[in-house]
Amino acid sequence: MKTYSAKLSDIQRAWHVVDAEGVPLGRLASEVAQLIRGKHKPMFTPHMDTGDHVIVINAEKVKLTGKKLEQKKHFSHSGYPGGIKLISYDVLIEKKPAFVIKKAVKGMLPHNRLGRVMIKKLKVYAGSDHKHQAQNPKIYKLKYVKGEVSDSQ
């Protein structure tokens, strides 16, 4: 038996549209990261980018469970003394909803040059409109749907 390793000529990338309305942030990010990484394909090879492009719409309607909306903070530092900035997620989702989803997905991808290439295949939009109609994206139904886990996959 030989281990299959994908070649660049074998990789075919599809486009998926994911609706984030009412879906918890972590569950959304984990499924989107699997699509971007290519783990849903039988030809998955860990050292290659075999994943698909993902368009996330309705980013402003993503859900955070429990008290995370008020208690969870985004930390950044300017590099200067006293340059710490802490922003709670309720303010962050209001101001930059696309950043919240990109940050969550990026944390679930490899932290190397391969992960930096993969994150470029993620497009996030606050509303329900996107500009990728020419790629004929397919609607991807998440495994987690509005409070219950579906058995579609």
HELIX and SHEET records of a PDB file:
HELIX    1   1 LEU A    8  ASP A   10  5                                   3    
HELIX    2   2 LEU A   25  ARG A   37  1                                  13    
HELIX    3   3 ALA A   59  LYS A   61  5                                   3    
HELIX    4   4 LYS A   68  GLN A   71  1                                   4    
HELIX    5   5 TYR A   89  LYS A   95  1                                   7    
HELIX    6   6 PRO A   97  LYS A  106  1                                  10    
HELIX    7   7 ARG A  113  MET A  118  1                                   6    
HELIX    8   8 ILE A  119  LYS A  121  5                                   3    
HELIX    9   9 GLN A  133  GLN A  135  5                                   3    
SHEET    1   A 4 LEU A 122  VAL A 124  0                                        
SHEET    2   A 4 HIS A  53  ILE A  57  1                                        
SHEET    3   A 4 TRP A  15  ASP A  19  1                                        
SHEET    4   A 4 LYS A 138  ILE A 139  1                                        
SHEET    1   B 2 LYS A  73  HIS A  77  0                                        
SHEET    2   B 2 ILE A  84  SER A  88 -1                                        
SHEET    1   C 2 TYR A 144  VAL A 145  0                                        
SHEET    2   C 2 GLU A 148  VAL A 149 -1                                        
END                                                                             
